[in-house]
Amino acid sequence: MIEKLSLSVYRFTLLPLDVIRMPRLNKGNILRGAFGSSLKELVCAGDRSVGCEACILNQRCAYNLIFNPSGLIDVKRLRNLPRGYVLKPPLSEETEYDSSFPLTFDMVLIGDRIKYLPYVIVPLIELGRAGIGLNRGKFRLRSIEVIKDGSAIPIYDPTDNMVKNIDGTISGKELIEKAKTMDGESIALRFLTPTRIRYNPTGEKGKSIVLRTPEFHHILRRLRDRVNALLVAYCGGPIDADFKEIAERGMAVRKTASDLKWIEIKRRSRTQSSEHDQSGFVGRVTFAGDLAEFLPLLLSGEYVHVGEDTVFGNGWYRIESGRSK
């Protein structure tokens, strides 16, 4: 189902030179916004009085290819093209970082966007000079590690800004093999960041609803759609499976326990001068049933997240054992 998937996970550690002040919860919003602004400042060579979509250089612009890929990739089947990266923000609710408490976060690059790693590193170095956070605290990029098989392999030397060419790609085939070692009858999903999932029970346009206590098939449908979109856009092809049958079989999986709670979060958009609702559920939910065929898809979701606003870090979950201890 996910054989064509490929992704790499990079861990960035920022060493504050001043105190960096961050919000208690939605740190991903600040990290993503600051990174995007720094990247655009570095690479934009076009007429800044026009939007990115109207710029004559947008087909070759790294900012557009990473942050605003709509219209740049010829994929007629996708209504909303996903970004080829996912931010995994700090989960700590700490609000201040200093030299004794660095700021660490992960970024997942997907498929052919892995080759754009330099366009992630250089903006972060420049951002250190401009500052980040609520108070624009300065920092230096202390380390970059590639994460695979539970190991963190250093790839960056801050003394000379050199990056080692170490392949940390995680393939869909590896996730399929890992799934074979897992419990295929009971799992738990622990949602670490607000997860916002919509479901349209009638199929009528404009009738989708936001779910606060989803069933397994609700999560599965959105994960199926997201992974498929990423495969089509960045990995060379769609999920090789019947979408309707996946959802129907997922409806047979039952929820056995849940401690999900709802978190209210709003994001203010600087570019659109509007407020965006990022509220979602967090916590642990347990499912039981014939889960084996869904495990590779669920494993991929640990990396690419599920639901809305995944680029900010929302929809992040981890798979845990669903068995009672």
N, C-alpha and C positions, 0 to 999 in steps of 0.2 A: 504493500500500500504506500509506503513512504521511501521506497528504495532510492529514489532520486534526490532525496534531501541531503544537503550538506550545510554545515554551519561551523563557526568557530567562536569560542568564548574567550574574551580578553578581560583581565582584571586590571584596573587602573587605580593606583594609590597616589593621592595628592597630599603633599606635605605642606601644611599651612606655614607661611612666613609671618602672617598676622592671625588673629582669631578669625575664623570663618563662621558666620552665623547662618544657620539654615532653619527652615520651618520644622516643626516636630514630625509631620507626616509626609507631605507630598514633595519630597526632595527631588524626585524624578523630574518634576516640572521645571525646577530651576536648572538642574543639570542639562536637560535637553535644550531648554531655551538658550542658555549661555553657550553651549557647544555649537548650536546652529548659528547663532549670531557671529561667533568667532570664525566659523568656517566660511560663512558668506563674506565676511570682511576680508578674509585672506584670498579667496578665489574669484570673487566677482570682478570681471573685467568689462562688463557690459554697461549699458545706459541704465543707471539706477533710478531714473525717472519713470521707467516702465516696469511692469511686473515681470516676474521670472518667465511666465508662460509666453509673453510677447517678446522676450529677449532673443536676438538672433543667435546667441551663443548657448542657448539652453540645452541643446543636444549634447554638448561636450562639457558642460559645467558640473563639477563634482558636487556642488551644493544641490543642484537640481536632481542629480542622479541619486543622491543619498536622501535628501530631505523632501523633495517634491517631484517624485517620479511620474506623476499623472501626465499622460500624453507623450511620455518619452519612450515607453515600452509598448509595442504593438500587441496588445492582448485584448482582443475584442470581447472575450467571454467574461472579463472582470469589470464589474461596475465601479468598484472602489479598489484601486491598486494599493496594496500594503507597502509600507516602507521596508527596505531590506535589512533593517537592524532592529534590535530590541534593547532597551536600557533596563538594567537591573539595579535599582537604587539601593542605598544603604537602608537596612530594615530597622536599625537602631532609631529610637525616638530622641536621641541626643540632639541638641540644638546648637552646640558650640564645638568646633574642632580647632585644635592647635597643634604645635609641633610634637606634643606627647600623645596626641590622639588624631592620627591622620584620617582623611576622608577617602573611603574606598568604595568603588562601584564596579559593576561588570557591564560589558557591552557585547551583545551577540551579533555577529555579522553573518548574513545568510547567502548561500550560493555564490553567484558571481560578485556579490558585494564584499566578499572577503578581501579581494584585491585592493579595496579602497581603504585598508587599514591606515596607510600613511595620512590620508585625509581626515582621520580621527586623531592621530597623534599630534600632528603639527598644530591644529587649532587648540588642543589642550595645552600645549607648551605656551602658545601666545596668550591663551586665556589666563594662565598663571600670572602674567604680567599685568593684565587688566583687572583681574580679581573676579571672584564669584561669590554667590550667596547674597543674603539680605544686606550685607554691609560691604560687598565687593572686596572680600579679604583676598590677599595675594597668596600664591602658593607656587611650588615647583613640582613638576611631575617626577615623583620619586621612583616609581617602578611600573612596569607593565608585565603581566604574566599571562601565558596562554593556559587555559584550564581544560584538562582532559583526564578522564579516568581517575578523578579524585586528586590529581596532582596539579600543582601550580608551577609552571616552568618559566623562569625569568627570560624575557626576550629583549629587554631594553636596558641600556647603560646610560644613566643620566649625565655622566662625565663628558661624553662625546656625542650624545643623542643618537647613538647607533642602535639599530634594531636587528636582532638575529632573525634569520629566515628559518623559523622552526614551524613545521606543519602540525597544527593542532586540530585539524579538521575532524569533526564528528560526522559520520555518515548515517544515512537512514538504515543501511544494512547493519551497522553496529548496534543501533537501537533495536532493530528487529531481533538480533541475537540476544541482546540483554533481556528483552521481553520474555524470551523462552525460559529464563531462569526465575521468573517472578510468579507469585501466586495469581492464578487465573480465575479465582473464585471470589476473592474479597480484597478490596483496596480502600484506602482513605486518601482523599485529596485535602491538603492543608493550603488554603489560600492565604498568601502572605501579604498581598497588596489588594486594594479595592478592586473587585471584579464586577464588571457591569455587563450582563448578558441580556440580550433581547430575544424574544420569541414571538412569532406570529402564528397564533393557533388557527387562524382562518385562511391565511394566505392572501388576504385582501391587502391592497396597497394602503399603507398608513395605519395598519392595525397592530403593529408590533408592540409588545409590552416589555417593560423592564422587570426582570425576575429577582426577587429577594431571596427565595429559597428554591433553587432550581433542582430538577430531577436530573438523573444521569444523562438522559437523551438530550436535554437542553444544552448541557455542557458539550456533549459529543458533537452535536450539530454545528455549533459555532467553531469548535476546534477543527472539525473536518473542513469547514469552509475556509478557515484561516490558513491551515497547512496547505490546502490545495492551491489557494491564491499565491502563497509564497513559492510553491513548487513551480507553478506556471510562470510566474514573473522572474524568478531568479535561479531556478534549478533545472530548467529544460523540459518540464512536462508535468501533467496533472496527476492526482491520485488515481491509481489504477483500480477502481472499485465502483460499484453501483451506489451512488449517494443515497438514494431512497432506501435501499436495503440496509445500509449502515445504520440509518436513523431508526428504522423499524426494529432491527435486532437490539439496538440500544435501549429501546423502550421496555424490553424484558428485564433489564437490570434494575434492581430495586434499591432504594435508599434505606439503610438500616439505622443510621444515627446521624445527628447533625447538631453542631453548636455554632452555626453561622450567625454572624451579627452584621448589621448594616452600618457603614461608615459614610457620613455626609462630608463631601469635599467639593469645592468649587474652584475652577481655574479661571483666572482673568487673562484674556488674550490681549497682548499688546498690539498686535497687528490688526485685529478686527474690533478692538475696543468693546468686547462682549464677554459675558460670563458663560463658562461651559461647565456643565454638571459632570463631575467625575466620581460621583458617589457609587459605592458598590459594596458587595459582601466580602467579609474575611472570616477565617475560622476553618474548622475541620468538618468534613462530611464523609461518611462511609457508605460504600456501595457493595452489593453482593449479587452474584449471578454469573453468567457465562461471559467473562471479561477478557479472555485470552486474546481474541482477535483485535480488541481495542487497545491493548497495552502499548504497541509501538506508537500509535497515534498519541496516547496519553504521555508517553515518554518524550515525544517531540514537543508537546505542550509545556513541559517543564522549562524548555529553552525559549520557545517563541511566544508563550503566554496565550491567553484566550480572552475573548470579549473586546471591549472598546478601550482605546487609549493605551495600547500595549507599548507604543514607542516611549511613553512616559514611565513605563514600569508597571502599569496596572495589569491585572489578570495573571499575576505570577503565582504559581502553586508548586508544591512538592508532593510527590507520591509517597505515602507511608503504608505500612501494613494495616490492613483492615481487620486483622484478627485481634480478639480480646487477649490482653496480657494476663 
